Amino acid sequence: MELRVLALYPEQMNIYADRGNIIFLRRRCEWRDIGFSYATAGPDEGFDPTAHDLIYIGGGQDRDQRLVAEDMVRTKRDALAAAVGDGAAALAVCGGYQLLGHSYQLGAERIPGLGLADLETIREPGERLIGNVAISVNLGGEPLTLPGFENHGGRTYLGADAEPLGRVLRGFGNNGKDGFEGVRRDNLFGTYLHGPLLPKNAEFADHLIALALARREGSVPELAPLDDELEGAAHASAYAAAMGR
């Protein structure tokens, strides 16, 4: 087996050490003797939607996000839609998450998004939504808690056709009002959780790996268990910080 990962705009969209998500995926594959291939697609670069089974985009500052948005719609939207429609897994964090929707607002400017998830991100009066956060997620088995860190000025609202990734246990989530965090559509996941997210949430990382491998294996593989003592401690520490313990 081989996990084939594509990172979109890794130089422009890498804030709060979100590149650590890629490193963690690589390590979990190496520890299981699963092959790992890594490719990138930056500005003015398209990609083959059949060549990658896990697509990742991190978060960026407003300046970088504005530049990435136009390029992504022009050069990558169709390929990303085709890949996700064919079973590829995708994870988009913060600014990348906002890009999944119909549009998002930067100042007085409304910037078109990819339209791959039924959501809008707008600016409203009030402070930025910043701090440790924990959410409850159901991925089909036992509920998981995902702790992380959020820092976003935009407020994201899900449409009628969108399913949240999880419910907020502590923190703000999508908009600080409705109790939802992130979005999911089939194997596509968007979230505001930075930090990076995956090293503190090994079970979620393994879920993404298994979904991606299933695209070529024909069924979701059962991954060999790992000694996750350190990962468990990181999760417990992040969860305690979010819950104020």
Residue, then its C-alpha position, 0 to 999 in steps of 0.5 A: m500500500e502507498l499513501r499518495v499525498l498532495a499539498l496545495y500551496p504549501e509555501q503560501m498556506n502554512i501558518y501555525a505549523d500546519r505543515g506538521n500535519i504532513i510530517f505526522l501522516r508520513r511518520r504513521c505510514e512509515w511506522r506501518d511500512i506503508g509507502f508514502s509519496y508527497a507532491t505539491a501544487g502551487p500557483d499556476e500549477g494544475f494536478d492530475p485528480t487520479a494521481h493523489d488520494l489525500i489532498y491537503i491545504g493549510g491556513g494562511q494570512d489574509r494576503d496569501q489567502r487572497l492570492v491563492a483563492e483566484d489561482m485555486v478556482r482557476t487552476k485547481r477547482d475542477a481537478l479537486a472536485a473530480a478527485v473528491g468525487d472519485g473518493a479521494a480524502a481531503l483536509a482543509v484547515c482554516g483559510g483552506y477550509q474557508l476556500l471550500g465554500h461559495s465565497y468569503q469576505l475579506g474587508a469589503e471584498r467578496i472573494p469567490g470560493l471553490g463551491l465544494a461545500d455549502l458554506e459562506t464565510i463573512r465578516e461581522p462586528g466583534e473580536r477575532l475568535i481565538g483560543n484553545v478549542a475542543i469538538s466532538v466528532n462522530l466518524g462512524g464509530e465511537p465519538l472522538t474529541l478533537p482539540g486544537f487551536e483556532n484564530h479566525g476573524g471570519r465567521t463561517y455559516l453552513g448551508a442546508d446541504a452541509e454537515p458540520l465536522g463536529r459540535v463545539l465542547r469548548g471554544f468558538g467553532n465556525n462562528g461562535k453562535d451555532g455550536f458547529e465546527g468545520v464541515r464534512r462531505d463524504n471524504l472531504f473535511g474542513t476545520y478551523l483547528h490549527g496547532p497542527l491538528l493531526p499530531k494531537n489527534a492520531e485517531f483522526a489522522d488514521h481515519l484520513i489515511a484509511l479513507a485515502l488508502a481505500r480509494r485504491e485498495g477497494s475497501v477501508p483497510e484495518l491499520a496496524p495499531l501503534d504505540d501511541e503513548l506520546e500521541g495520547a499524552a499530547h491529545a490529553s494535554a491539548y484537551a485539558a487546555a481547551m477545557g480549562r483543566 
